């Protein structure tokens, strides 16, 4: 079976940032994490977790450590399969990437497709992925606002340099190429 998910970063608008992916239901949650990383363009350099709710979940799916700081049990994401959780269309889940910046992604199982596949794919999306380590949603919104309101400000120049943009290049918050995302996802 193939699962079609829409995954959207919460609290980002103008434009919203989301991806639609097709994933084999036999993938583990760790492999699903790698699919999400590839689809969004994240760098996979922070801890992550999946849960039923953002707060007050009975259990977390993630990477257990010897020094778990979690208040609830952590299920190993490398052993838990998607088919164990996503059995009905409309199922919602939360994925949090970078527990410092707290990029909260809302996951919705849109369709269960009676088709066998070995690889995942990205079939749609919108909005540029925020840069790593920018301070979460509020930091990203600050960067967007600075570029929009103060294109020639020294702070904008600092952001350009940090983001690897050219001297007069602006941040393109709409930049998303489904073909590029699909190439990255197919490598998972």
Steps between C-alpha positions, in 0.01 A plus 500: 500500500603858436418786732442852370583765758473876510760642737488868591717710728266664750478877546671596174284695256549720197574248361428190704774237482375148425584185308295208367681166499427140409660252738494119524311400815787263585740790564607553860442834666875564476487452124190724491705762688763478223227540235371813675854638527557446127161635392538822696872548443597475867857391580420219748726640770259516794298263716138430406186340634161380380193502723124499489481850648751779535466488877363238739557197277497162673810398305761643269660337198860613467857406569531362855814592690649380826424840646142549383370837601151404392223475755328221303631176348699534176435237234796437272427665164722245331272213593148650492338476156257747345246222439473454879360853544363620166211262435218744425483799267481829687737385776697795636841499660765752602866504397732736684843564356771679700374504857669837550342685207190277521397465139157343552367320193139390475469164321171392344450162337301605193471166319584134531577379150483133407836507326831349596812712476854476629593869501337819618431799277410866540209592273410855602583782736516870562735748661873506562632303794619730780875499562640281776580667833313823426304500826190308401184650355553835671858527374392410148218755508753763615728414207208522253384832646851646492541414130153637416522825695870585504667364184805727539537480878830370649303228682365385162860491375594280796211266417608490132850404604377235748261352241767496228311747280663746262542867590171611340321166512177477696355214700249309284244363747305340213795299370405135475573260218309173519743326262800587718312388813400176333861424400607551865214287636565218253850462649356403840 
